[in-house]
Amino acid sequence: MTDERLLSRLDLNLLVSLDALLTERSVTRAAERLRLSQPALSASLARLRSHFDDPLLARQGNSYELTPLAARLTELTTIALEASRRVFESQTTWSASGSTREFTVFGSDYGFATIAKTASDIAARTAPGVRFRFVLHNPVIVEDAALRLRAADGLIIPHGFITDLPYVDLWQDRWLAVVADDNDAVGEALTMENLATLPWVSTYQSRSAFTSAGRQMQQLGIEPHVDVVVESFLALPHFVAGTRRIGMLQTALAPMVAAMPGVRTMELPFDATPILNALWWHPVHSRDPEHSWMRDVFRQAVSELSV
């Protein structure tokens, strides 16, 4: 049977029911969420079970758990619903000034505190009804960016993590060290010995989440002793203050660090490769006039960003 014939036999309203059932893991709560009667949603669940030949929700004591297939469907269902919404919200003409569209962009708190903040300010001046939703990324999102970006508008992240997706370069930044004011092991200048012997605060630190400067140190033969891993650049100085630890942050965050008591920024004792930040998106959005407007907002934000 062709895909077209299969789809023609399906009630796409079942997608809405499936999403609610997988999210709530309860027929009662899913029915309340959709403002349907329990018998109506139970009937939808029966049709879904028949279609997938899988119970989807399996009773465990007094609650329900997702079957392995249902767990796999959870993310796909969210993406499919978002794609469907965008299909039916598309318009022949679009005006940013009168739009109420919400753009979803993944990124780190570093990206949000810099380019995203500036972009949202620009959008507020020209399109007051438009809303941005900035969602913190994580290693899973970065590793699966091609799939995740089908249902989101973009990902702010430096080059080196993603390939084969369209992007627009934003701004270049570089790395600084962060140490405590009272760290007596560090003098007027940071040394390579300091990097090798003092403990570290690291950001993210996984196979797909790392800093380019951290990789450079390893290539220089330095394996930092990491005391703390924190998935936040803005929180990092708090784990440095009052300790002998070293951390690394981007220069765009230096003014924020300067306002914090107990820490200072220093130049690294090696020539760290600069960071080139970019906005990445899925090709399905490339011809979307609304998405094109959003990309232009980020381009304009580069010229207004103070770094």
Contacts in CASP RR format, 6 or more apart in sequence:
PFRMAT RR
TARGET T0000
AUTHOR 0000-0000-0000
METHOD contacts of the structure
MODEL  1
MTDERLLSRLDLNLLVSLDALLTERSVTRAAERLRLSQPALSASLARLRS
HFDDPLLARQGNSYELTPLAARLTELTTIALEASRRVFESQTTWSASGST
REFTVFGSDYGFATIAKTASDIAARTAPGVRFRFVLHNPVIVEDAALRLR
AADGLIIPHGFITDLPYVDLWQDRWLAVVADDNDAVGEALTMENLATLPW
VSTYQSRSAFTSAGRQMQQLGIEPHVDVVVESFLALPHFVAGTRRIGMLQ
TALAPMVAAMPGVRTMELPFDATPILNALWWHPVHSRDPEHSWMRDVFRQ
AVSELSV
10 51 0 8 1.000
11 47 0 8 1.000
12 84 0 8 1.000
13 44 0 8 1.000
14 44 0 8 1.000
14 47 0 8 1.000
14 48 0 8 1.000
14 51 0 8 1.000
15 77 0 8 1.000
15 80 0 8 1.000
15 81 0 8 1.000
15 84 0 8 1.000
16 34 0 8 1.000
16 81 0 8 1.000
17 30 0 8 1.000
17 34 0 8 1.000
17 41 0 8 1.000
17 44 0 8 1.000
17 45 0 8 1.000
17 48 0 8 1.000
18 44 0 8 1.000
18 48 0 8 1.000
18 56 0 8 1.000
18 73 0 8 1.000
18 77 0 8 1.000
19 77 0 8 1.000
19 78 0 8 1.000
19 81 0 8 1.000
20 30 0 8 1.000
20 33 0 8 1.000
20 34 0 8 1.000
20 41 0 8 1.000
21 27 0 8 1.000
21 30 0 8 1.000
21 41 0 8 1.000
21 44 0 8 1.000
21 45 0 8 1.000
21 48 0 8 1.000
21 56 0 8 1.000
21 57 0 8 1.000
22 56 0 8 1.000
22 66 0 8 1.000
22 70 0 8 1.000
22 73 0 8 1.000
22 74 0 8 1.000
22 77 0 8 1.000
23 30 0 8 1.000
23 33 0 8 1.000
23 74 0 8 1.000
24 30 0 8 1.000
24 33 0 8 1.000
25 57 0 8 1.000
25 63 0 8 1.000
25 64 0 8 1.000
25 65 0 8 1.000
25 66 0 8 1.000
26 63 0 8 1.000
26 64 0 8 1.000
27 38 0 8 1.000
27 41 0 8 1.000
27 42 0 8 1.000
27 45 0 8 1.000
27 57 0 8 1.000
28 38 0 8 1.000
30 41 0 8 1.000
31 37 0 8 1.000
31 38 0 8 1.000
31 40 0 8 1.000
31 41 0 8 1.000
34 41 0 8 1.000
45 56 0 8 1.000
45 57 0 8 1.000
48 56 0 8 1.000
49 55 0 8 1.000
49 56 0 8 1.000
52 69 0 8 1.000
52 73 0 8 1.000
54 67 0 8 1.000
54 69 0 8 1.000
54 70 0 8 1.000
55 67 0 8 1.000
56 66 0 8 1.000
56 67 0 8 1.000
56 69 0 8 1.000
56 70 0 8 1.000
56 73 0 8 1.000
57 64 0 8 1.000
57 65 0 8 1.000
57 66 0 8 1.000
57 67 0 8 1.000
57 70 0 8 1.000
58 64 0 8 1.000
58 65 0 8 1.000
58 66 0 8 1.000
58 67 0 8 1.000
59 65 0 8 1.000
66 74 0 8 1.000
75 147 0 8 1.000
78 151 0 8 1.000
79 147 0 8 1.000
79 148 0 8 1.000
79 150 0 8 1.000
79 151 0 8 1.000
82 150 0 8 1.000
82 151 0 8 1.000
82 152 0 8 1.000
83 150 0 8 1.000
83 151 0 8 1.000
83 284 0 8 1.000
86 288 0 8 1.000
89 101 0 8 1.000
90 288 0 8 1.000
94 289 0 8 1.000
94 290 0 8 1.000
94 293 0 8 1.000
96 123 0 8 1.000
96 126 0 8 1.000
96 127 0 8 1.000
96 130 0 8 1.000
96 290 0 8 1.000
96 293 0 8 1.000
97 126 0 8 1.000
97 127 0 8 1.000
97 128 0 8 1.000
98 127 0 8 1.000
98 129 0 8 1.000
99 127 0 8 1.000
99 129 0 8 1.000
99 130 0 8 1.000
99 290 0 8 1.000
100 129 0 8 1.000
100 130 0 8 1.000
100 131 0 8 1.000
101 130 0 8 1.000
101 131 0 8 1.000
101 290 0 8 1.000
102 130 0 8 1.000
102 131 0 8 1.000
102 132 0 8 1.000
102 133 0 8 1.000
103 130 0 8 1.000
103 131 0 8 1.000
103 132 0 8 1.000
103 133 0 8 1.000
103 153 0 8 1.000
103 291 0 8 1.000
103 294 0 8 1.000
104 132 0 8 1.000
104 133 0 8 1.000
104 135 0 8 1.000
104 151 0 8 1.000
104 152 0 8 1.000
104 153 0 8 1.000
104 154 0 8 1.000
105 116 0 8 1.000
105 132 0 8 1.000
105 133 0 8 1.000
105 134 0 8 1.000
105 135 0 8 1.000
105 152 0 8 1.000
105 153 0 8 1.000
105 154 0 8 1.000
105 155 0 8 1.000
105 156 0 8 1.000
105 279 0 8 1.000
106 134 0 8 1.000
106 135 0 8 1.000
106 136 0 8 1.000
106 137 0 8 1.000
106 141 0 8 1.000
106 148 0 8 1.000
106 149 0 8 1.000
106 152 0 8 1.000
106 154 0 8 1.000
106 155 0 8 1.000
106 156 0 8 1.000
106 157 0 8 1.000
107 116 0 8 1.000
107 134 0 8 1.000
107 135 0 8 1.000
107 136 0 8 1.000
107 137 0 8 1.000
107 155 0 8 1.000
107 156 0 8 1.000
107 157 0 8 1.000
108 136 0 8 1.000
108 137 0 8 1.000
108 156 0 8 1.000
108 157 0 8 1.000
108 232 0 8 1.000
108 233 0 8 1.000
109 136 0 8 1.000
109 232 0 8 1.000
109 233 0 8 1.000
109 234 0 8 1.000
109 235 0 8 1.000
110 233 0 8 1.000
110 234 0 8 1.000
110 249 0 8 1.000
110 250 0 8 1.000
110 252 0 8 1.000
110 253 0 8 1.000
111 156 0 8 1.000
111 277 0 8 1.000
112 134 0 8 1.000
112 136 0 8 1.000
112 156 0 8 1.000
113 234 0 8 1.000
113 252 0 8 1.000
113 253 0 8 1.000
113 256 0 8 1.000
114 171 0 8 1.000
114 252 0 8 1.000
114 253 0 8 1.000
114 305 0 8 1.000
114 307 0 8 1.000
115 156 0 8 1.000
115 170 0 8 1.000
115 171 0 8 1.000
115 277 0 8 1.000
115 279 0 8 1.000
115 298 0 8 1.000
115 301 0 8 1.000
115 302 0 8 1.000
115 305 0 8 1.000
116 132 0 8 1.000
116 134 0 8 1.000
116 156 0 8 1.000
118 301 0 8 1.000
118 304 0 8 1.000
118 305 0 8 1.000
119 132 0 8 1.000
119 297 0 8 1.000
119 298 0 8 1.000
119 300 0 8 1.000
119 301 0 8 1.000
120 132 0 8 1.000
121 304 0 8 1.000
122 297 0 8 1.000
122 300 0 8 1.000
122 301 0 8 1.000
122 304 0 8 1.000
123 130 0 8 1.000
123 132 0 8 1.000
123 297 0 8 1.000
126 297 0 8 1.000
127 293 0 8 1.000
135 152 0 8 1.000
136 231 0 8 1.000
137 155 0 8 1.000
137 157 0 8 1.000
138 209 0 8 1.000
138 231 0 8 1.000
139 204 0 8 1.000
139 206 0 8 1.000
139 207 0 8 1.000
139 208 0 8 1.000
139 209 0 8 1.000
141 148 0 8 1.000
141 155 0 8 1.000
142 155 0 8 1.000
142 157 0 8 1.000
142 161 0 8 1.000
142 162 0 8 1.000
142 208 0 8 1.000
142 209 0 8 1.000
143 208 0 8 1.000
145 155 0 8 1.000
145 161 0 8 1.000
145 162 0 8 1.000
145 165 0 8 1.000
145 280 0 8 1.000
146 164 0 8 1.000
146 165 0 8 1.000
146 282 0 8 1.000
148 155 0 8 1.000
149 155 0 8 1.000
149 165 0 8 1.000
149 280 0 8 1.000
149 281 0 8 1.000
149 282 0 8 1.000
149 285 0 8 1.000
150 282 0 8 1.000
150 284 0 8 1.000
153 281 0 8 1.000
153 285 0 8 1.000
153 291 0 8 1.000
153 294 0 8 1.000
154 279 0 8 1.000
154 280 0 8 1.000
154 281 0 8 1.000
154 282 0 8 1.000
154 285 0 8 1.000
155 162 0 8 1.000
155 279 0 8 1.000
155 280 0 8 1.000
155 281 0 8 1.000
156 170 0 8 1.000
156 277 0 8 1.000
156 278 0 8 1.000
156 279 0 8 1.000
156 280 0 8 1.000
157 277 0 8 1.000
157 278 0 8 1.000
157 280 0 8 1.000
158 212 0 8 1.000
158 275 0 8 1.000
158 276 0 8 1.000
158 277 0 8 1.000
158 278 0 8 1.000
159 276 0 8 1.000
159 278 0 8 1.000
160 212 0 8 1.000
161 208 0 8 1.000
162 280 0 8 1.000
165 280 0 8 1.000
165 281 0 8 1.000
165 282 0 8 1.000
165 283 0 8 1.000
166 280 0 8 1.000
166 281 0 8 1.000
166 282 0 8 1.000
166 283 0 8 1.000
166 286 0 8 1.000
167 278 0 8 1.000
167 279 0 8 1.000
167 280 0 8 1.000
167 281 0 8 1.000
168 278 0 8 1.000
168 279 0 8 1.000
168 295 0 8 1.000
168 298 0 8 1.000
168 299 0 8 1.000
169 276 0 8 1.000
169 277 0 8 1.000
169 278 0 8 1.000
170 277 0 8 1.000
170 278 0 8 1.000
170 279 0 8 1.000
170 298 0 8 1.000
170 301 0 8 1.000
170 302 0 8 1.000
171 252 0 8 1.000
171 277 0 8 1.000
171 302 0 8 1.000
171 305 0 8 1.000
171 307 0 8 1.000
172 274 0 8 1.000
172 275 0 8 1.000
172 276 0 8 1.000
172 277 0 8 1.000
173 250 0 8 1.000
173 251 0 8 1.000
173 252 0 8 1.000
173 274 0 8 1.000
173 275 0 8 1.000
173 277 0 8 1.000
173 307 0 8 1.000
174 250 0 8 1.000
174 251 0 8 1.000
174 272 0 8 1.000
174 274 0 8 1.000
174 275 0 8 1.000
175 211 0 8 1.000
175 212 0 8 1.000
175 213 0 8 1.000
175 248 0 8 1.000
175 249 0 8 1.000
175 250 0 8 1.000
175 251 0 8 1.000
175 268 0 8 1.000
175 272 0 8 1.000
175 275 0 8 1.000
176 248 0 8 1.000
176 249 0 8 1.000
176 250 0 8 1.000
176 251 0 8 1.000
176 254 0 8 1.000
176 265 0 8 1.000
176 266 0 8 1.000
176 267 0 8 1.000
176 268 0 8 1.000
177 190 0 8 1.000
177 246 0 8 1.000
177 247 0 8 1.000
177 248 0 8 1.000
177 265 0 8 1.000
177 266 0 8 1.000
177 267 0 8 1.000
177 268 0 8 1.000
178 236 0 8 1.000
178 237 0 8 1.000
178 240 0 8 1.000
178 246 0 8 1.000
178 247 0 8 1.000
178 248 0 8 1.000
178 249 0 8 1.000
178 257 0 8 1.000
178 263 0 8 1.000
178 264 0 8 1.000
178 265 0 8 1.000
178 266 0 8 1.000
179 186 0 8 1.000
179 190 0 8 1.000
179 240 0 8 1.000
179 245 0 8 1.000
179 246 0 8 1.000
179 247 0 8 1.000
179 263 0 8 1.000
179 264 0 8 1.000
179 266 0 8 1.000
180 240 0 8 1.000
180 241 0 8 1.000
180 242 0 8 1.000
180 243 0 8 1.000
180 244 0 8 1.000
180 245 0 8 1.000
180 262 0 8 1.000
180 263 0 8 1.000
180 264 0 8 1.000
181 262 0 8 1.000
181 263 0 8 1.000
181 264 0 8 1.000
182 242 0 8 1.000
182 262 0 8 1.000
183 198 0 8 1.000
183 242 0 8 1.000
183 243 0 8 1.000
183 244 0 8 1.000
185 194 0 8 1.000
185 197 0 8 1.000
185 198 0 8 1.000
185 244 0 8 1.000
186 194 0 8 1.000
186 198 0 8 1.000
186 246 0 8 1.000
186 266 0 8 1.000
189 266 0 8 1.000
189 267 0 8 1.000
189 269 0 8 1.000
190 246 0 8 1.000
190 266 0 8 1.000
190 267 0 8 1.000
190 268 0 8 1.000
190 269 0 8 1.000
191 269 0 8 1.000
192 220 0 8 1.000
192 222 0 8 1.000
192 269 0 8 1.000
192 270 0 8 1.000
194 246 0 8 1.000
194 269 0 8 1.000
195 217 0 8 1.000
195 222 0 8 1.000
195 224 0 8 1.000
195 246 0 8 1.000
195 269 0 8 1.000
196 222 0 8 1.000
196 223 0 8 1.000
196 224 0 8 1.000
198 225 0 8 1.000
198 244 0 8 1.000
198 245 0 8 1.000
198 246 0 8 1.000
199 225 0 8 1.000
199 226 0 8 1.000
199 227 0 8 1.000
199 243 0 8 1.000
199 244 0 8 1.000
199 245 0 8 1.000
199 246 0 8 1.000
200 224 0 8 1.000
200 225 0 8 1.000
200 226 0 8 1.000
200 227 0 8 1.000
200 228 0 8 1.000
200 245 0 8 1.000
200 246 0 8 1.000
200 247 0 8 1.000
201 226 0 8 1.000
201 227 0 8 1.000
201 228 0 8 1.000
201 229 0 8 1.000
201 230 0 8 1.000
201 236 0 8 1.000
201 239 0 8 1.000
201 240 0 8 1.000
201 245 0 8 1.000
201 246 0 8 1.000
201 247 0 8 1.000
202 211 0 8 1.000
202 224 0 8 1.000
202 226 0 8 1.000
202 228 0 8 1.000
202 229 0 8 1.000
202 230 0 8 1.000
202 247 0 8 1.000
203 209 0 8 1.000
203 211 0 8 1.000
203 229 0 8 1.000
203 230 0 8 1.000
203 231 0 8 1.000
203 232 0 8 1.000
203 233 0 8 1.000
203 236 0 8 1.000
203 248 0 8 1.000
204 210 0 8 1.000
204 229 0 8 1.000
204 231 0 8 1.000
205 226 0 8 1.000
205 229 0 8 1.000
211 248 0 8 1.000
212 272 0 8 1.000
212 273 0 8 1.000
212 275 0 8 1.000
213 248 0 8 1.000
213 268 0 8 1.000
213 272 0 8 1.000
213 273 0 8 1.000
214 224 0 8 1.000
214 248 0 8 1.000
216 270 0 8 1.000
216 272 0 8 1.000
216 273 0 8 1.000
217 223 0 8 1.000
217 224 0 8 1.000
217 270 0 8 1.000
220 270 0 8 1.000
224 246 0 8 1.000
227 243 0 8 1.000
227 245 0 8 1.000
228 239 0 8 1.000
228 245 0 8 1.000
230 236 0 8 1.000
230 239 0 8 1.000
233 249 0 8 1.000
233 250 0 8 1.000
233 253 0 8 1.000
234 253 0 8 1.000
234 256 0 8 1.000
236 247 0 8 1.000
236 249 0 8 1.000
237 249 0 8 1.000
237 257 0 8 1.000
237 260 0 8 1.000
237 263 0 8 1.000
238 260 0 8 1.000
239 245 0 8 1.000
240 246 0 8 1.000
240 247 0 8 1.000
240 263 0 8 1.000
241 260 0 8 1.000
241 261 0 8 1.000
241 262 0 8 1.000
241 263 0 8 1.000
242 262 0 8 1.000
248 268 0 8 1.000
249 257 0 8 1.000
249 265 0 8 1.000
250 275 0 8 1.000
251 307 0 8 1.000
252 305 0 8 1.000
252 307 0 8 1.000
254 265 0 8 1.000
257 263 0 8 1.000
257 264 0 8 1.000
257 265 0 8 1.000
258 265 0 8 1.000
279 295 0 8 1.000
279 298 0 8 1.000
281 291 0 8 1.000
281 295 0 8 1.000
285 291 0 8 1.000
END
